[in-house]
Amino acid sequence: MKHFLTLKDFTKEEIFDIVELSRNIKKKFKDGICENLLQNKTLAMIFEKSSTRTRVSFEAGIYQLGGIGLFLSNRDLQLGRGEEVRDTARVISSMVDMVMMRTASHTHLMEFADYSAVPVINGLSDLYHPTQILADYLTMIECHKDKNPIVAYIGDGNNMAHSWLMLASKMGFELRLATPRGYEPNMMIYEDALNFAEESGAKIILMSDPKDAVSGADVVATDTWTSMGYEEEKQQRLKDFKGFCVDTALFSLAKEDAIFLHCLPAYRGQEVSDRVLECERSAVFLEAENRLHIQKGIMVWLVQKRN
């Protein structure tokens, strides 16, 4: 049985398989064809952190494929009152076909998966956001930016930075990751990416100058500077990230046909300017829609692998 916790656990071929499956499902959906690929399947959706895109895309996605999603917040579960993760995992996984978990702790996610009898999907953890990064990759493909691209990620060395490291190192493209000093990605994850890059031919570069990172890039991506759980650091982060806003001046250093990506929610005037977010080369809202389609593919792929 396979879980979907991080791209670290997947081969290049498996990632391609999921993306191609998702593209096929999306094409049929756009043509008005909704196949019951998950008929009578139930997805438990555990939310320890709030969500817009993750909840709507998973709940709508499994419904459109003939299944049902159960929204379970921390307030609804005994997890919120101190029940051990392993006990909750055993109980819930005995009643459903898949579990999606959005949590502040990747350690809790891994423990849940260890004790789960069904596939577990990482809807976001403090270390990775793999459903989002595959939606980003699907968007790159649809925008014709998947052939030897140069990707510049500008901002915090957070779960999205880690996810970009995994995607680039597995798929073999160049990633320039620019963060302020002191906000670099987890070095163990960075080392993992370098090891994967030796096999794939990827080029992974860490830097602190966003202009150098964006210069000549095909894709420019960023994320909020203050993720959930770091609100008390907001004012300090606003100071530390000065110069890292993807505004028209910075974006103009990329290739003329470069696209802009952001996993949302966006804080306009901080990590990205309103003009860049709303410009014709912004693929942000296509990227957000692709969460629906890529997650359909992930769920179907996991069910097929289990059968």
GUVEXBA-304118 format. One record per residue (C-alpha): residue in one letter; z, y, x. Coordinates in steps of 0.05 Angstrom, whole numbers, plus 32768, in hexadecimal, padded with zeros to 4 digits. Each point is the difference from the previous one (the first is absolute). Layout:
<rs>
> residuo_c3_c2_c1
> a_Z_Y_X
...
</rs>
This chain:
<rs>
> residuo_c3_c2_c1
> m_8000_8000_8000
> k_7FED_8045_8019
> h_8026_8041_7FF6
> f_7FE2_8046_8007
> l_8035_8027_8028
> t_7FD8_801E_8039
> l_7FBA_7FFA_801D
> k_8022_7FE6_803F
> d_8001_7FBC_7FDC
> f_7FB5_8000_7FF1
> t_7FC1_7FF1_8028
> k_7FC4_802E_8000
> e_7FDB_7FCC_7FD7
> e_8037_7FFD_7FCB
> i_8001_804C_7FFA
> f_7FB4_7FFF_7FF6
> d_8008_7FCA_7FCB
> i_8033_8029_7FD9
> v_7FD7_8040_8004
> e_7FBF_7FDD_7FEB
> l_8024_7FDF_7FC6
> s_801B_8044_7FEB
> r_7FBB_8020_8005
> n_7FE3_7FCA_7FD4
> i_8037_8008_7FCC
> k_7FF7_804C_8001
> k_7FB5_7FFB_7FF7
> k_8008_7FD2_7FC3
> f_8036_802E_7FE4
> k_7FD3_803C_8006
> d_7FCA_7FD8_7FDD
> g_802F_7FF4_7FC6
> i_8010_7FB8_8014
> c_804A_7FEE_8001
> e_8009_7FB8_8016
> n_8041_7FDD_7FEF
> l_800C_7FEC_8048
> l_804C_8005_7FF6
> q_8003_7FE6_7FB9
> n_8048_7FEE_7FEB
> k_801A_8016_8045
> t_803F_802A_8005
> l_800F_8033_8036
> a_8048_8017_800A
> m_7FFF_8048_801B
> i_8041_8012_8023
> f_8008_804A_800D
> e_8039_8017_802D
> k_7FD9_8041_800C
> s_7FDC_802C_7FCE
> s_7FB5_7FFB_7FF8
> t_7FC2_801B_7FDD
> r_7FC3_7FDD_801D
> t_8022_7FBE_8011
> r_801C_7FF5_7FBB
> v_7FC3_8015_7FD8
> s_7FCE_7FDB_802C
> f_8026_7FBE_8001
> e_8012_8001_7FB7
> a_7FBA_8015_7FE9
> g_7FE0_7FD1_8032
> i_8021_7FBF_7FEB
> y_7FF7_8013_7FB7
> q_7FB5_800B_800A
> l_7FFC_7FBA_8020
> g_8023_7FDE_7FC5
> g_8047_7FFF_8019
> i_8040_8028_7FF5
> g_802B_802B_802D
> l_804C_8006_7FF9
> f_801D_8043_8018
> l_8045_7FF4_801F
> s_8025_803B_801E
> n_8040_7FFB_802A
> r_8025_8017_7FC2
> d_7FE5_7FC4_7FD9
> l_8013_7FCB_8033
> q_8040_7FE4_801B
> l_7FE5_8013_8045
> g_8017_8046_7FEF
> r_8046_7FE5_7FF7
> g_8003_7FD9_8040
> e_7FE1_7FBC_7FF1
> e_7FE5_7FE1_803F
> v_7FB5_8006_800B
> r_7FF8_7FB5_800A
> d_8020_7FF1_7FBD
> t_7FD4_8032_7FDB
> a_7FC3_7FE4_8023
> r_800F_7FB9_7FEC
> v_800B_8013_7FB7
> i_7FC6_8030_7FF5
> s_7FCE_7FD5_8026
> s_8011_7FC4_7FD3
> m_7FE8_8027_7FC3
> v_7FC1_8025_8017
> d_7FC0_7FF4_8027
> m_8005_803B_8031
> v_8030_8035_8015
> m_7FF0_8047_8017
> m_803A_8024_8023
> r_8004_804B_8011
> t_803D_8009_802B
> a_8020_802B_8035
> s_800F_7FC3_802B
> h_7FCB_7FD4_801F
> t_8038_7FD1_8013
> h_8012_7FF6_7FB6
> l_7FB6_7FF4_7FF1
> m_7FFB_7FCA_8035
> e_8040_7FDF_7FE8
> f_7FE6_8000_7FB9
> a_7FBF_7FE0_8017
> d_8027_7FCB_8027
> y_8023_7FE9_7FC1
> s_7FC7_800B_7FCF
> a_7FDB_7FC6_7FE1
> v_7FC4_802D_7FF1
> p_7FD6_8032_8028
> v_8022_8043_800F
> i_7FD8_8041_8007
> n_801A_803C_8027
> g_7FF6_803C_7FD2
> l_801F_802C_8036
> s_8038_7FF7_8032
> d_801D_802C_8036
> l_7FD3_7FDF_8034
> y_7FBE_7FF2_7FDD
> h_7FD4_8013_7FC4
> p_7FCB_7FC9_8002
> t_7FE4_8008_7FBA
> q_7FF2_804A_800E
> i_7FDF_7FF3_8043
> l_7FD0_7FCE_7FE1
> a_7FEF_8033_7FCA
> d_7FF2_8030_8039
> y_7FD3_7FCE_8021
> l_7FDB_7FF2_7FBF
> t_7FF6_804B_7FFA
> m_7FE5_8004_8047
> i_7FCE_7FC8_7FF0
> e_7FE9_8023_7FC0
> c_7FF8_8042_8027
> h_7FD9_7FDB_8037
> k_8036_800D_8034
> d_800F_7FB7_8013
> k_7FCE_7FF6_8039
> n_8023_800F_8042
> p_8025_803C_7FE3
> i_802F_802F_8025
> v_803D_800A_7FD4
> a_8032_8039_800E
> y_8044_7FF9_7FE0
> i_8028_8041_8002
> g_804A_8003_7FF1
> d_803E_7FD6_7FFE
> g_8004_7FBC_8023
> n_8015_7FE0_7FBE
> n_7FEC_7FC4_7FD7
> m_7FBA_801B_7FF7
> a_7FF8_800B_804B
> h_8017_7FB8_800A
> s_7FCE_7FE8_7FCC
> w_7FC8_8025_8022
> l_8014_7FE0_8042
> m_7FFB_7FBB_7FE0
> l_7FBD_800E_7FDE
> a_7FDF_801E_803D
> s_8019_7FCA_802F
> k_7FEA_7FC8_7FD2
> m_7FBC_801D_7FED
> g_7FEE_801B_8045
> f_7FF6_804B_7FF8
> e_801B_803D_8024
> l_8040_801F_7FE7
> r_801C_8041_801A
> l_8047_8009_7FE8
> a_801B_8046_800B
> t_804A_800C_7FF2
> p_8031_8036_8016
> r_802C_7FEB_803A
> g_803B_7FD8_7FE5
> y_7FD9_7FE7_7FC3
> e_7FD8_7FCA_8022
> p_7FF5_7FBC_7FDD
> n_802E_7FC5_800A
> m_7FF1_7FE8_8047
> m_8005_7FB6_7FEE
> i_7FCA_8009_7FCB
> y_7FD7_8029_8032
> e_8005_7FC7_8032
> d_7FEA_7FCE_7FCB
> a_7FC4_802C_7FF2
> l_7FED_8003_804A
> n_8004_7FB4_8003
> f_7FD3_7FF7_7FC4
> a_7FD1_8035_801C
> e_7FF4_7FD5_803E
> e_7FDE_7FCD_7FD3
> s_7FDC_802E_7FD0
> g_7FEA_8035_8032
> a_8024_8038_7FDB
> k_8013_8040_8025
> i_8046_8019_7FEF
> i_8014_8044_801A
> l_8043_8024_7FF6
> m_8000_804B_800A
> s_8025_803F_7FED
> d_7FC6_8031_7FF7
> p_7FE0_7FFB_7FBB
> k_7FC3_8027_8017
> d_7FF0_7FCB_8035
> a_8009_7FCA_7FCC
> v_7FD3_801F_7FCB
> s_7FC8_8016_8030
> g_7FC2_7FD6_7FEF
> a_8025_7FD3_7FCE
> d_7FDD_7FDD_7FC6
> v_8040_7FFB_7FD7
> v_803C_802E_7FFF
> a_803F_7FE6_7FDE
> t_8046_801A_7FF7
> d_803F_7FF4_7FD7
> t_803C_8028_7FE9
> w_802C_8018_8038
> t_803F_7FF0_7FD9
> s_7FFF_7FBA_7FE2
> m_8031_7FE8_7FCB
> g_8044_7FF7_8020
> y_7FF7_8038_8033
> e_8009_803B_7FD1
> e_803C_801B_8027
> e_7FD2_8009_803D
> k_7FCB_8028_7FDA
> q_800E_8045_801E
> q_8004_7FE5_8047
> r_7FC0_7FD8_7FF5
> l_7FDB_803E_7FE6
> k_8010_8021_8043
> d_7FF0_7FC3_802B
> f_7FBD_7FF3_7FDE
> k_7FE6_8047_8009
> g_7FB7_7FFD_8013
> f_7FF6_7FBB_7FE1
> c_7FE5_8018_7FBC
> v_7FBA_7FE7_7FF3
> d_7FE2_8043_7FEC
> t_7FB7_8016_8002
> a_8005_8015_8049
> l_801B_7FBC_8016
> f_7FD2_7FD8_7FD3
> s_7FC3_8026_801A
> l_800A_7FDE_8043
> a_7FEE_7FBD_7FE2
> k_7FB8_7FEA_7FF6
> e_7FD9_8027_7FCC
> d_8000_7FC5_7FD0
> a_8047_7FEA_800E
> i_802C_7FEE_7FC4
> f_8048_8011_7FF3
> l_8034_7FCD_7FE8
> h_8047_8008_7FE7
> c_8029_7FCA_7FDE
> l_8022_8033_7FD1
> p_802B_8020_7FE9
> a_7FE7_803D_8027
> y_8028_803F_800E
> r_7FCA_8035_8003
> g_800C_8033_8036
> q_802A_7FD0_8029
> e_7FDB_7FC3_801B
> v_7FBE_8015_7FE0
> s_7FE2_8040_7FE6
> d_7FE9_8007_7FB8
> r_7FB9_800E_8017
> v_7FFB_7FBF_8028
> l_801F_7FD6_7FCA
> e_7FCF_801B_7FCD
> c_7FC2_8004_802B
> e_7FC2_7FD6_7FF4
> r_8010_7FD4_803D
> s_8045_7FEE_7FE6
> a_8000_7FB8_7FE9
> v_8049_8003_7FEB
> f_7FF7_7FF2_7FB6
> l_7FCD_7FC8_800C
> e_8034_7FE4_8030
> a_8036_8004_7FCB
> e_7FD3_7FDC_7FCD
> n_7FF2_7FCA_8032
> r_8049_7FEC_7FFF
> l_7FF0_7FE0_7FBC
> h_7FC5_7FD9_8019
> i_801B_7FEA_8044
> q_8041_7FE7_7FE0
> k_7FD8_7FD8_7FCD
> g_7FDE_7FDF_803B
> i_8042_7FF3_8024
> m_801F_7FE0_7FC3
> v_7FC4_7FD4_7FF1
> w_7FFA_7FEC_8049
> l_8049_7FEC_8004
> v_7FFC_7FD7_7FC0
> q_7FC1_7FDD_8018
> k_8021_7FF0_8044
> r_803D_7FE3_7FDC
> n_7FD7_7FD2_7FD3
</rs>
